[in-house]
Amino acid sequence: MKKCSYCKTQFTPQVTVGERQITCGKPACKKSLKSDNNRRWRQKNPDHYRNDYSRLKDWLGQNPGYLKDYRESHPGYVKKNRDAQRVRDRRKKLRLDIQAQLKRQTPEITNQLWKSLVTFKSVGMGTIQWS
């Protein structure tokens, strides 16, 4: 018996994997292991994807029409990508709308604070001490 590194339950390792097996095999544990492995790999290889654009651009230049053909032959990929882009666009629009709304509200809030400060001083309550 062995203890799962993620959920801490006892499990019997598969015969083919043996002592190398780290997780019990539950989907959540396998997903966590995969995530940890990917994070470690990215930390060890930080420049792996950074300088890939020029190579990719050269390859696409040597293979014109590849992306168009791929998209035509994989309509599921196109639909999934479009749906994901819509979600990203909605999130960005929402974030920008909130930022714009906050910018519009800032002068109103400032004016209200100044008015309350003037009212506070005119009533003779003394000075405000900011802590």
Backbone bond lengths (Angstrom), bond angles and torsions (degrees), N, CA, C in turn:
res aa  C-N    CA-C-N  psi(-1)  N-CA   C-N-CA  omega(-1)  CA-C   N-CA-C  phi
1 M - - - 1.461 - - 1.519 108.72 -
2 K 1.321 113.35 148.96 1.448 120.63 -178.69 1.523 108.28 -138.68
3 K 1.335 117.61 156.44 1.454 121.90 -178.36 1.534 109.51 -101.35
4 C 1.328 116.86 132.11 1.467 122.64 178.59 1.533 108.80 -67.19
5 S 1.312 116.47 134.16 1.466 121.38 -178.82 1.525 112.56 -68.87
6 Y 1.322 118.23 -18.13 1.453 121.13 -174.19 1.527 113.51 -106.52
7 C 1.327 117.90 -53.04 1.477 119.52 -178.04 1.527 112.18 -97.51
8 K 1.329 117.07 -6.59 1.474 123.56 175.63 1.526 114.22 66.92
9 T 1.331 117.90 16.85 1.465 119.58 176.80 1.527 109.55 -87.09
10 Q 1.317 116.17 157.07 1.458 121.76 177.62 1.531 109.09 -81.15
11 F 1.332 116.52 140.04 1.466 119.88 176.91 1.520 108.94 -147.34
12 T 1.317 114.57 158.96 1.462 120.88 175.18 1.518 107.93 -96.91
13 P 1.327 118.02 120.29 1.470 119.73 -179.33 1.529 111.75 -63.19
14 Q 1.323 115.60 150.31 1.454 119.71 176.05 1.526 108.93 -66.43
15 V 1.321 116.45 147.51 1.464 121.47 -176.15 1.528 110.68 -61.93
16 T 1.318 117.28 -40.22 1.465 120.21 -176.28 1.527 112.32 -70.67
17 V 1.326 117.59 -27.05 1.461 121.07 -177.53 1.523 110.44 -95.19
18 G 1.300 116.58 -42.10 1.455 121.75 176.99 1.519 113.17 68.28
19 E 1.327 115.78 -138.53 1.463 121.55 -175.26 1.525 113.04 -68.38
20 R 1.332 118.28 -15.11 1.469 120.45 179.49 1.523 112.40 -72.96
21 Q 1.325 117.87 -16.71 1.462 121.51 -177.48 1.520 109.91 -68.36
22 I 1.329 116.37 128.61 1.461 122.19 -174.81 1.522 112.23 -103.08
23 T 1.329 116.95 -35.92 1.467 119.91 -176.38 1.515 110.88 -110.83
24 C 1.335 113.86 163.76 1.468 120.26 -179.99 1.522 112.14 -75.52
25 G 1.307 117.74 -17.17 1.454 121.32 178.89 1.508 114.13 105.31
26 K 1.347 118.00 -2.46 1.465 120.01 175.51 1.520 108.39 -66.56
27 P 1.341 117.99 145.00 1.460 120.53 -178.07 1.536 113.80 -54.60
28 A 1.324 117.49 -39.87 1.469 119.89 -178.97 1.530 111.00 -65.02
29 C 1.325 116.41 -39.70 1.472 120.70 -179.75 1.528 110.54 -69.26
30 K 1.347 116.28 -41.84 1.464 119.60 178.74 1.529 110.64 -64.26
31 K 1.335 116.23 -38.48 1.457 120.12 178.54 1.529 111.09 -64.81
32 S 1.318 116.90 -41.05 1.468 121.22 178.17 1.527 110.96 -63.99
33 L 1.327 116.72 -42.80 1.460 120.97 178.39 1.527 110.63 -61.92
34 K 1.318 116.49 -44.96 1.460 121.26 179.12 1.526 110.65 -60.86
35 S 1.325 116.36 -43.83 1.459 121.45 178.88 1.530 111.20 -61.58
36 D 1.322 116.71 -44.60 1.471 120.90 178.73 1.531 111.20 -63.84
37 N 1.324 116.42 -44.11 1.470 120.01 178.70 1.519 111.43 -61.77
38 N 1.337 116.95 -43.41 1.461 120.36 178.80 1.527 111.14 -62.87
39 R 1.340 116.75 -42.34 1.461 120.75 -180.00 1.530 110.47 -62.34
40 R 1.333 116.57 -44.95 1.470 120.39 178.94 1.519 110.88 -62.21
41 W 1.349 117.13 -41.72 1.454 120.44 -179.25 1.532 110.67 -64.44
42 R 1.343 116.41 -42.21 1.470 119.58 179.14 1.523 111.40 -64.72
43 Q 1.337 117.31 -35.12 1.466 120.21 177.59 1.526 111.16 -67.21
44 K 1.317 116.85 -37.46 1.464 120.49 179.16 1.528 112.43 -75.65
45 N 1.325 117.96 -26.15 1.475 123.11 -176.41 1.523 110.87 -124.54
46 P 1.327 119.15 63.26 1.460 120.36 -173.40 1.531 114.51 -66.96
47 D 1.341 118.01 -25.88 1.467 120.46 -176.38 1.519 113.32 -97.36
48 H 1.315 117.23 7.61 1.464 119.91 -173.81 1.527 112.60 -57.61
49 Y 1.339 118.29 -44.69 1.462 120.87 -175.84 1.515 113.04 -98.57
50 R 1.321 118.29 -14.44 1.469 120.94 -173.14 1.517 113.28 -63.18
51 N 1.306 117.21 -42.09 1.466 120.63 -175.10 1.522 111.98 -101.36
52 D 1.313 117.00 24.57 1.454 121.52 -175.14 1.527 112.88 -89.92
53 Y 1.338 117.51 -15.69 1.459 120.83 -174.15 1.522 111.71 -61.67
54 S 1.336 117.28 -46.11 1.464 119.51 -177.41 1.535 111.11 -64.13
55 R 1.339 117.27 -39.57 1.461 120.18 178.00 1.524 110.81 -63.88
56 L 1.324 116.34 -43.22 1.459 120.83 179.99 1.533 110.83 -65.14
57 K 1.323 115.78 -41.60 1.466 119.82 179.50 1.529 110.77 -63.77
58 D 1.317 117.29 -40.77 1.471 120.73 177.18 1.525 110.60 -62.85
59 W 1.337 116.92 -43.86 1.460 120.30 -178.88 1.527 110.78 -63.91
60 L 1.345 116.02 -42.91 1.466 118.72 179.15 1.530 110.86 -65.76
61 G 1.332 117.31 -31.26 1.464 120.69 175.73 1.521 111.85 -66.44
62 Q 1.333 116.38 -33.44 1.466 121.14 179.13 1.528 111.61 -81.36
63 N 1.329 117.55 -16.84 1.465 122.22 -178.98 1.529 110.23 -125.28
64 P 1.329 116.96 67.03 1.471 119.06 -177.36 1.526 111.10 -64.81
65 G 1.313 115.51 142.24 1.450 120.71 178.54 1.518 114.14 85.25
66 Y 1.331 118.24 -3.09 1.465 120.57 -177.72 1.524 111.25 -60.82
67 L 1.335 116.84 -49.72 1.460 119.69 -176.97 1.528 111.54 -63.70
68 K 1.323 116.12 -39.99 1.466 119.67 178.83 1.531 110.70 -62.64
69 D 1.335 116.05 -45.69 1.465 120.43 179.16 1.530 110.98 -63.86
70 Y 1.320 116.39 -40.49 1.460 120.24 -179.24 1.527 109.87 -62.81
71 R 1.321 115.68 -46.05 1.467 119.21 -178.78 1.528 111.50 -64.50
72 E 1.325 116.81 -37.16 1.465 119.86 178.60 1.530 111.62 -67.14
73 S 1.322 116.61 -34.53 1.470 119.47 -177.16 1.534 112.86 -90.05
74 H 1.338 117.98 -5.74 1.472 122.23 -179.70 1.533 110.53 -130.93
75 P 1.334 117.56 70.79 1.469 119.64 -177.19 1.539 112.82 -64.45
76 G 1.313 117.83 -28.20 1.464 120.39 177.36 1.517 111.53 -63.90
77 Y 1.333 116.06 -39.77 1.463 121.18 177.51 1.525 110.28 -63.57
78 V 1.329 116.05 -43.24 1.465 120.51 -179.14 1.528 110.20 -62.71
79 K 1.328 117.14 -45.07 1.471 120.58 179.71 1.527 111.21 -62.68
80 K 1.338 116.13 -46.35 1.460 120.72 179.57 1.532 110.83 -60.14
81 N 1.327 116.55 -42.84 1.458 121.18 -179.43 1.528 111.05 -66.10
82 R 1.327 116.85 -42.59 1.469 119.90 179.19 1.526 111.50 -64.27
83 D 1.330 116.28 -42.31 1.467 120.00 178.08 1.529 111.06 -62.01
84 A 1.332 115.90 -43.62 1.463 120.02 179.49 1.531 110.41 -64.40
85 Q 1.329 116.78 -38.30 1.467 120.04 179.46 1.526 110.56 -66.59
86 R 1.324 117.00 -38.26 1.470 119.88 176.70 1.530 111.02 -60.61
87 V 1.317 115.89 -42.52 1.465 120.24 178.56 1.526 109.93 -62.94
88 R 1.345 117.18 -45.61 1.466 120.43 178.81 1.518 111.03 -61.47
89 D 1.332 116.64 -41.37 1.466 120.34 179.19 1.524 111.46 -64.23
90 R 1.349 116.51 -42.57 1.473 119.93 178.72 1.525 111.22 -61.90
91 R 1.327 115.94 -44.01 1.475 119.84 179.18 1.523 111.01 -61.61
92 K 1.324 116.07 -43.88 1.466 119.73 -179.87 1.518 110.58 -64.35
93 K 1.330 117.12 -44.01 1.463 121.03 179.33 1.521 110.80 -62.09
94 L 1.333 116.34 -43.56 1.458 120.27 178.67 1.526 110.78 -60.89
95 R 1.331 116.68 -45.00 1.462 120.71 179.60 1.531 110.73 -62.36
96 L 1.333 117.05 -43.19 1.463 120.33 179.59 1.523 111.06 -67.65
97 D 1.346 117.50 -36.75 1.468 120.90 177.20 1.528 110.60 -63.14
98 I 1.328 116.42 -42.33 1.463 120.31 179.73 1.523 109.92 -64.87
99 Q 1.340 116.72 -42.67 1.468 119.91 178.94 1.520 110.81 -62.38
100 A 1.326 117.13 -43.08 1.462 120.45 179.44 1.524 110.78 -64.67
101 Q 1.312 116.69 -40.56 1.461 120.86 179.11 1.530 110.61 -63.56
102 L 1.323 116.98 -41.02 1.460 120.46 177.69 1.526 111.37 -64.54
103 K 1.329 116.46 -39.44 1.471 119.72 178.25 1.520 110.61 -63.22
104 R 1.334 116.46 -39.13 1.470 119.79 178.84 1.522 111.13 -68.81
105 Q 1.329 117.34 -35.08 1.453 121.19 -177.10 1.523 112.71 -76.73
106 T 1.318 118.05 -25.96 1.460 121.07 -175.93 1.519 112.44 -56.54
107 P 1.357 120.89 -48.24 1.461 119.02 178.20 1.532 112.50 -62.65
108 E 1.316 117.46 -38.00 1.467 120.26 179.20 1.526 110.88 -62.39
109 I 1.318 116.29 -45.21 1.459 120.65 179.95 1.522 110.22 -64.23
110 T 1.329 116.40 -43.10 1.469 120.32 178.97 1.520 110.65 -61.15
111 N 1.327 117.19 -44.83 1.471 120.37 179.01 1.526 111.11 -61.63
112 Q 1.333 116.51 -41.67 1.470 119.42 178.63 1.528 111.02 -62.91
113 L 1.318 116.91 -40.19 1.459 120.02 178.75 1.528 111.19 -64.48
114 W 1.336 116.08 -42.59 1.479 119.12 179.71 1.523 110.48 -65.25
115 K 1.336 116.84 -40.57 1.461 119.78 178.54 1.525 110.95 -62.71
116 S 1.323 116.17 -43.69 1.462 119.04 179.68 1.525 110.50 -66.74
117 L 1.328 117.95 -32.34 1.454 121.59 178.15 1.522 110.44 -67.90
118 V 1.335 116.17 -43.81 1.466 120.44 178.61 1.522 109.63 -63.64
119 T 1.327 117.19 -43.57 1.461 121.45 178.13 1.524 110.02 -61.60
120 F 1.308 116.59 -41.35 1.457 122.29 -178.79 1.527 110.27 -62.74
121 K 1.362 117.54 -43.44 1.463 121.30 -179.70 1.523 111.29 -71.43
122 S 1.332 116.75 -37.62 1.466 119.72 -177.24 1.530 111.85 -69.39
123 V 1.316 116.78 -28.52 1.457 120.66 178.31 1.529 109.89 -73.49
124 G 1.321 117.49 -17.66 1.458 121.52 178.26 1.505 113.23 88.46
125 M 1.350 115.71 30.82 1.461 118.51 -178.56 1.521 112.19 -82.77
126 G 1.312 117.90 -4.93 1.458 119.92 178.92 1.514 111.05 98.86
127 T 1.310 116.41 -160.71 1.465 120.90 -176.49 1.521 109.41 -97.69
128 I 1.299 113.50 155.48 1.450 119.94 -179.92 1.517 108.00 -91.70
129 Q 1.286 117.10 132.61 1.462 121.75 175.74 1.515 107.66 -108.06
130 W 1.312 115.17 118.26 1.472 120.58 179.79 1.508 108.64 -87.03
131 S 1.289 116.41 129.62 1.459 119.43 -179.36 1.510 110.47 -102.95
